[in-house]
Amino acid sequence: MQLTVLVDNSAGSVFGAEHGLSYLVESNGTKVLFDTGYTDLFKRNAQLLNLDLDREIDTVVLSHGHWDHGDGLQHMEGKRLITHPSSFIKRYRKRDHSNVGLKLTREEIEGRYSLSATEGPHYITPDILFLGAIPRKNDFESKTTPFVDQNGDPDFVPDDSGICIIQDQQLVVISGCAHAGICNIIDHAMELTGIGQVKAVIGGFHLKHQSQQLKRTIAYLEEIGSPALYPSHCTELPALAAFYDSFKIAQLKTGMILNF
């Protein structure tokens, strides 16, 4: 499989960057766009790589309904879109009530895409799996949230999901922001597939500070065999430093192509 970084917070070479995430994932001839960032940057960076996303992909996966992962949906149409149904709720930051939800409404999305809104897992191909709603089983993850929903209730981002790629009876797990907890996401991928070997974990881990959650996440990753790690986007410097100390990670930048 191959993963191309179209959008991330860090710029590589001639490629632009923004606070967002978008990956092009290819496995056994099928290309899937995972998230879109919040502008048309994902398409502009793709063009620099001689990729025509309008022609080359049929399926878009939205990991969750936050602006920095899904507002780029305004710049495509005519594709199949897979996401959790709660991706379309109105949501805000607690600190200032600023919007963090999608610019497009569900009705507008349905006018542009063939929408598959599902809480459950869904196989896009036999080796590409949308994970659906993530059970929050670990006692150190998804315990606090900086967000509220349209009713003023805490928003723990129930729509947060990811995908996994099955390759030679190993998993490559890809997250958008991991509001559900990156360990919970990995656990769910292993449970759904019955595969216990994790080859790599890529994406936003939503870890920002030196904390018990970070320490226990590192311990968990060591326990499952220290897969190749590519934390990015919403994984901030203190957490990246800790991951580097434990796993000697490399920084993801736009334009990078990973092969597994």
C-alpha positions in Angstrom: 0.0 0.0 0.0 1.0 3.6 -0.5 0.0 6.7 1.5 0.6 10.2 0.1 0.4 13.2 2.5 -1.6 15.9 0.7 -2.3 18.1 3.8 -0.6 18.3 7.1 0.6 21.1 9.4 4.2 20.8 8.2 5.3 21.8 4.7 7.6 19.6 2.6 9.7 21.0 -0.2 7.5 22.8 -2.7 4.2 21.7 -1.1 1.9 24.0 1.0 0.7 23.3 4.5 -2.2 24.2 6.7 -3.7 23.1 10.0 -5.5 20.1 8.7 -5.1 16.6 7.4 -5.6 14.8 4.1 -4.1 11.5 2.9 -4.4 9.7 -0.4 -4.4 6.0 0.4 -3.9 3.3 -2.3 -4.1 -0.4 -1.8 -4.3 -3.1 -4.5 -5.3 -0.6 -7.1 -8.0 1.3 -5.2 -7.4 4.9 -4.2 -9.3 6.4 -1.3 -9.1 10.1 -0.1 -9.0 10.2 3.7 -10.1 13.7 4.9 -9.7 16.9 2.9 -8.2 19.6 5.1 -10.1 22.8 5.1 -9.2 24.5 1.8 -8.5 23.2 -1.7 -4.8 22.7 -0.7 -5.2 18.9 -0.9 -6.0 19.3 -4.6 -3.2 21.8 -5.3 -0.6 19.6 -3.6 -2.0 16.6 -5.5 -1.5 18.5 -8.8 2.2 19.0 -7.8 2.4 15.3 -7.7 0.7 14.9 -11.0 -2.4 13.5 -9.4 -5.9 14.4 -10.7 -8.1 13.5 -7.7 -11.3 14.3 -9.6 -10.5 11.5 -12.1 -8.5 9.1 -9.9 -10.7 8.6 -6.9 -14.3 7.5 -6.3 -14.4 7.3 -2.5 -13.8 9.9 0.2 -13.7 9.0 3.9 -14.3 11.7 6.5 -12.8 10.8 9.8 -15.0 13.2 11.8 -17.0 16.4 11.4 -14.4 19.1 12.2 -13.6 22.0 9.9 -9.9 21.1 9.5 -10.7 17.7 8.2 -13.8 18.3 6.2 -14.2 21.8 4.9 -12.2 20.8 1.8 -15.3 18.8 0.8 -16.5 22.1 -0.8 -14.0 21.5 -3.5 -15.1 18.1 -4.7 -18.3 16.5 -5.9 -19.7 13.4 -7.5 -17.9 11.0 -5.2 -19.0 8.5 -2.6 -18.5 9.9 0.9 -18.3 7.6 3.9 -18.6 9.0 7.5 -20.4 8.7 10.8 -23.8 10.3 10.9 -22.9 12.6 13.8 -20.2 14.3 11.6 -22.9 16.9 10.7 -23.9 18.1 14.2 -23.1 21.7 15.2 -20.2 21.9 17.5 -18.1 24.6 19.2 -15.1 25.2 21.4 -15.9 25.6 25.1 -13.5 28.5 25.6 -15.0 31.0 23.2 -17.9 29.2 21.5 -16.2 29.4 18.1 -17.3 27.0 15.5 -15.4 23.8 14.9 -18.0 22.0 12.8 -18.3 21.6 9.1 -19.2 24.5 6.8 -21.4 22.3 4.6 -24.6 21.0 6.1 -25.7 17.4 5.7 -28.2 18.5 3.1 -25.6 20.4 1.1 -23.3 17.3 1.3 -26.0 15.1 0.0 -26.4 17.4 -3.0 -22.7 17.0 -3.8 -21.9 13.4 -2.8 -23.4 10.0 -2.6 -23.4 9.9 1.2 -23.0 6.7 3.2 -23.5 7.7 6.8 -22.9 4.7 9.0 -22.1 4.1 12.7 -20.9 0.6 12.0 -17.8 -0.5 10.2 -17.8 -0.8 6.5 -15.4 -2.6 4.1 -14.6 -0.3 1.2 -12.7 -3.1 -0.4 -11.7 -6.4 1.1 -8.5 -4.8 2.4 -9.7 -1.2 3.3 -12.0 -1.0 6.3 -13.8 2.1 7.6 -13.9 1.5 11.3 -17.1 3.3 12.2 -17.9 4.3 15.8 -14.9 3.6 18.1 -15.7 1.9 21.5 -14.1 3.9 24.3 -12.8 1.1 26.5 -9.4 2.3 27.7 -9.6 4.1 31.0 -7.0 6.7 30.1 -8.4 8.0 26.8 -11.4 10.2 25.8 -12.1 11.4 29.3 -12.2 15.1 28.7 -13.2 17.3 25.8 -12.7 21.0 24.9 -15.9 21.0 22.8 -19.6 21.4 23.3 -22.5 20.6 20.9 -25.4 22.7 19.8 -27.2 21.9 23.0 -24.3 23.0 25.2 -23.5 19.4 26.2 -20.0 18.1 26.2 -19.0 16.9 22.7 -16.7 13.9 22.9 -16.8 13.7 19.1 -18.7 10.4 18.8 -18.2 10.4 15.1 -14.4 10.2 15.4 -13.2 7.2 13.4 -10.4 6.0 11.1 -9.6 3.3 8.5 -7.3 0.3 8.5 -5.5 -1.4 5.7 -5.0 -5.2 5.8 -1.7 -6.2 4.3 -0.2 -9.7 4.6 -2.2 -10.3 7.8 -0.9 -7.0 9.3 -2.7 -3.7 9.9 -1.9 -0.2 8.9 -4.1 2.0 11.1 -4.9 5.6 9.9 -6.6 8.2 12.2 -7.7 11.7 11.6 -7.5 13.2 15.1 -8.0 10.2 17.4 -10.5 12.1 19.7 -11.7 8.6 20.5 -8.1 7.7 21.6 -5.5 6.2 19.3 -5.3 3.0 21.4 -9.0 2.6 21.3 -8.9 3.0 17.5 -6.1 0.3 17.2 -8.0 -2.0 19.6 -11.1 -1.7 17.5 -9.3 -2.3 14.2 -7.7 -5.5 15.7 -11.1 -6.7 17.0 -13.0 -6.1 13.8 -10.4 -7.8 11.6 -9.2 -10.5 14.0 -5.6 -9.4 13.2 -3.3 -8.8 16.1 -0.2 -7.6 14.3 0.0 -3.8 13.7 2.5 -2.7 11.1 2.1 1.0 11.3 -0.1 3.8 12.8 -0.4 7.1 11.0 -2.3 10.4 11.6 -3.4 12.7 14.3 -3.1 11.3 17.8 -4.6 14.3 19.6 -1.9 14.2 22.3 -0.5 17.6 23.3 1.3 17.5 26.6 3.4 15.3 28.8 0.6 13.5 30.6 -0.5 10.1 32.0 -2.4 9.5 28.8 0.8 10.0 26.8 2.8 7.7 29.0 0.2 5.0 28.9 -0.2 5.4 25.1 3.6 4.8 24.7 3.4 1.8 27.0 0.5 0.4 25.0 2.3 0.8 21.7 5.3 -0.9 23.1 3.1 -3.8 24.3 1.6 -4.4 20.9 5.1 -4.6 19.3 6.2 -1.0 18.6 4.7 -0.5 15.2 6.1 2.1 12.8 4.6 5.4 14.0 3.8 8.6 12.1 2.0 10.9 14.5 1.1 14.2 12.9 -1.4 17.1 12.7 -2.9 17.5 16.2 0.0 15.8 17.9 2.0 18.6 19.5 5.7 19.1 20.2 5.9 17.6 23.8 4.1 14.5 22.6 6.2 14.3 19.4 9.4 14.6 21.5 8.2 11.7 23.7 7.4 9.5 20.7 10.8 10.3 19.3 12.6 9.3 22.5 10.7 6.0 22.5 10.3 5.1 18.8 12.7 7.5 16.8 9.7 8.8 14.7 10.1 10.9 11.6 8.1 14.0 11.0 5.4 13.8 8.4 5.3 16.6 5.8 3.1 17.5 2.9 4.2 15.7 -0.3 5.7 12.7 1.5 4.9 9.3 0.1 5.0 6.3 2.5 5.1 2.7 1.1 4.3 -0.4 3.1 
